Amino acid sequence: MAKILLVEDEWDQIQMIKLRLESRGYQVIAARKAEEGIKLAQEEKPDLILMDMLLPGMHGMEAAMKLKKNPKTREIPIIALTAVSIPDLKKACFKKGISAFIKKPYEAEEFFNDIEKNIRKTQKSFTEIKDVEKEFVDTLSGLDTYIQEKDKTKIEKERGGGKIQEKEKPIREEDGRTEIPKKILIIDDNPDLIKTLGMRLMASGYEVKAALDCASGVRLAHQERPDLILLDIIMPGEGGESVFRNLKKSLYTTLIPIIFISGFLSPKGLEEKANKLGAEGVILKPFDGEELIAKIKKILDE
């Protein structure tokens, strides 16, 4: 999870920006004064700093210059935030090593695009799936380690038999029968969509897990080993396609069916991409609830 330091003196702005960033999966720490921000930058070593230019006491520009002169913090990208139009301020920011300039009030799309472009890439890349898997190997039980060395048929048999579960799952009754609810993982950067989709799935008796970014999605897939994954194919960072390819490379997740979801691609374009990559199905946003559940039941053979 990428860490962002927000240096902003207005409390309502801190709360609003913090909420938006956390909904996208970022960890946010905040300071209301430049001096406090400099100290936090040295202690926390964030992946990005959002620096308001008009701060009480020390000016944001001066704080940015101090951070850029310090060997411990000079590599951290800084984005300037300001509500005041001052001639040549933007040029001065770039000259002092500031990576981007965002004027308040800002458009959410532009705001997040600037963050994606400039955030320091210190987070683990999951283009190499082995690096991601290693985080879980150390905590796996002896049985899981044994299973990892077996072929895919063995893994599928073990998953189907429920022998890999680490904790007892809740049960549901359907037509007089008691059964374990199927688990579905949603990987999508839209928190509203996750909430709506999750509620619909839970109302149909499914257990739901969710991730707001690609890296968290890969980790949760390995940790939870869901019965089905709903994956937004258009996502920031590495992108949904990279998530799909890496999940299919891993012995832990290769047999989990994946449905692509998207609100940007045309129906034909989404179908073509699913067929090309090997996904089990597609769902267009906004989705039809009954059609969605019917498609999921068919793929899960319910």
Secondary structure, DSSP 8 states (H G I E B T S, - for coil): --EEEEE-S-HHHHHHHHHHHHHTT-EEEEESSHHHHHHHHHHH--SEEEEESS-SSS-HHHHHHHHHHSTTTTTS-EEEEESS--TTHHHHHHHTT--EEEESS--HHHHHHHHHHHS---S--TTSHHHHHHHHHTT--HHHHHHHTS-HHHHHHHHHTTTT-SS----EEETTEEE---EEEEE-S-HHHHHHHHHHHHHTT-EEEEESSHHHHHHHHHHH--SEEEEESS-STT-HHHHHHHHHHSTTTTTS-EEEEESSS-HHHHHHHHHHHT-SEEEESS--HHHHHHHHHHHTT-
